[in-house]
C-alpha cells in the first residue's frame, strides 16, 4: 500500500509541475504510515523535506495529497526556483 501511495505521490507532483502549479520538481522518497489515516511523505528536496497527509478510508489519497502539496506551496515564502534541492 505504501509503495502505491509513493507512486501516486510521484504522479501528482509530476502533474502539478507540468501544469505549472508548483515551481519545482519534487521526488517523493518514502511514505511512512504514522497511524491508520496519517501519513508522512518524505521528499528528496531541501526546500520541502516532508508533508503530513491525513487520508480517511473513503477519501482519495491522490486528491488529499494534491491539496496538501498546493496548500504547502501557498504557505512557503522566499525565492522558490526550479533548481532541485538534492538531485
Rosetta blueprint (number, residue, H / E / L):
1 X L
2 X H
3 X H
4 X H
5 X H
6 X H
7 X H
8 X H
9 X H
10 X H
11 X H
12 X H
13 X H
14 X H
15 X H
16 X H
17 X H
18 X H
19 X L
20 X L
21 X L
22 X L
23 X L
24 X L
25 X L
26 X L
27 X L
28 X E
29 X E
30 X E
31 X E
32 X E
33 X E
34 X E
35 X E
36 X L
37 X L
38 X E
39 X E
40 X E
41 X E
42 X E
43 X E
44 X L
45 X L
46 X L
47 X L
48 X L
49 X L
50 X E
51 X E
52 X E
53 X E
54 X E
55 X L
56 X L
57 X L
58 X L
59 X L
60 X L
61 X H
62 X H
63 X H
64 X H
65 X H
66 X H
67 X H
68 X H
69 X H
70 X H
71 X H
72 X H
73 X H
74 X H
75 X H
76 X L
77 X L
78 X L
79 X L
80 X L
81 X L
82 X L
83 X L
84 X L
85 X L
86 X L
87 X L
